[in-house]
């Protein structure tokens, strides 16, 4: 379980195909604080640390993860948002994020407005939905939805978030990982089952 508050950016050093899986090597300033078997959110994808060698750590992404997320578009040199799992007893500064990507969305518009940025996203119609002022995780970042529509929404990014996550590297047309609000997903499923 994560909070959507990004700790650091990790740089992809190597991507190796292993059957249907991908083995991905990262460099991070906090590698020495990681341990094998630890869950770490990478752009909102919960991946397990399987190897550590000096400042480089490795994770494995399985076929299901590759199909549902933007991981298939990652390349060496990309900077990825990372967050370690939350500790019980800590403050929950963002919202409850599982690290289970629901689907991807495409960036449709970026608007800079007096020091803040608005990012518009579109996703394939599904049972997932957004609500005005509801929570959403984009590439693992806990954010508040604005301009919610059937399969589009926007988020407002403050300078701190812009400068300390990979939002500054997102361009129009880029694919991002989306995890919809967990409580909203349960409510939506209950209503659908009662219909």
N, C-alpha and C positions, 0 to 999 in steps of 0.2 A: 504494500500500500504506500502511496506517495501523496505529496501535497500539491505538486505542480509548481513549487518554488525551485527554480533551477540553481544548482550549486556551482556548476562549472561548464565549460565547453571542452569537449574531447575531440581531438583530431584523428580522423581515420588514417591509419598508416598502411593497412593492407587488407584486401578482401580476397578470400580464397574459396572457390566452390568445392564443397565436399559432398558429393552426391547431390541430393536435392537441397542441402543446407548451405549456408554461408558461414565461414569462419571470419570474423572481423577483428582486426587488431586496432587498438586505440592508444594514443598518448594523451595523458591527462596530468595536470599538476597534483591531483589528489590520488593518483594510482597507488602511492605508498600507504594510503589509508584504506584501500580496498582489500578484500580477502576472497579467496576462492569459495564458490557457492553463494556469494552475495548477489542479491537482486539489485540491479541498477536500471533506472529508466533512461533510455536513449531516444530522444525525440518522442517521448511518450510510450516507447515500447519497453516492456519489462524483459530484460535479458540477464542471464546468469553469467557471472565471471567464472571462466573455466581455466584460465591460466594467467599468471602474472610473471613478467620478466623485466626487472628494473622498472622503468617508467612506462612500460607497455603492458596492457592487459588485453585478453581475448574473450570474446563472447561467441556463441553460436546461435544463428537464426534458422529456425526450421521452415519448411515449405509453407505452412499455414501463415506464419508471420510475414514471409516474403510476399505472399499473394495479397494479404490484407493491408499492407502498409507501404510507405514510400521507400522502404529499405532497398527495394529493387533498383532505385535510382541513385543510391548513395555511391560516391566514388572517393578514391584516395584524395586526401586533402580537405574533404568536407569537415566543417565544424558542427558537432552534434551536441544538443542540450543534454546534460546528464544531471540526475538526482539520485542519491541513495535512498533506500526505503526509510520511511519515517520511524522514529523511536516512540514507543508508548511513553506518555508523560511529557512529550514536547508540545509546544504550541502548534496548532494546525493553521498555518498562515494562509494557505490557498484554499483548496477544497479536496475532498477525498477522491484520489485518482488511483485506479487499479493498475495502470500500465498495460491495459488490454485495449489495443486500438480497435475501434468499431469499424472505421472506414477511412478513406482519404478524402481530401477536399482540394480544390484548385483555387489558387489565389487569382482573383479577377480584377482587383483594383487596389492601389495603394495611394493614400492621400496624406501628405504631410500638412499639418495644420498647427502653426505656431508652437512648435516644439513637441507635439504629439503626433502619432500616426494612426490612421484608420486603415485596416486591412479588411477587404471584402472577400469572402470565400463562397464557393458553390460546391455542393456535394450531390452525388446521385441520390434520387429519391429513395427512401427506405422507411422502415418503422422508426428510425431515429429522428429526433426533432430538437429544435432549440426553442427557448423562450426568452423574451426580453428580460434582461437583467439576470438571466440564469447563468450557471457555470458551464464552462467547456474547457477541455484541455487541447491545445494545439501544439504539436511537437513536444508534448509534456508540460507546457506552460499553462498554469491555471489562469483563466481569463474570464471576463464577464461579457456576455453576448449583448450586442446592440443591433438594431435593425433586423430583427428576426423575421424571416419569411419561410415559405414551405421547404425550400432546399438551399437557401442562402442565408448568410448572416454576416455581421461585421464585428470586429473587436477594436477597441481603442488601446493603443500601446503607449505607455508613459516612457520618457527618456531612459529611466533606469532599466526597464525591461528590454527596451530596444538595444541598449548598449551591452547588456549582460547575457543576452540569449542570441540564438541565430536568427531572430527576426530581421536583423539588419542585413542578412544575406538572402532573404526571401524576395523573389521577383515575381512579377505577373506571369502566370502560367505554371508556376511551381506547384508540386504536389506536397501536401502536408498531412501528418497523421492527426486524426480526430478521435478523441474519446469523449463521448457525450456524458452528461451528468448521470451518475449511477442511480440516483433516486428517480429522476425523470424516466429512465429506461424501465424501471420496475413499474412505475405508475402506468406508463404507456402499454406495457405488456398486460397488466391487470385489466385495463379498459378494453384492450383488443380482445382478450379472452372472454370478457363478459358480453361482447357484442354478438 
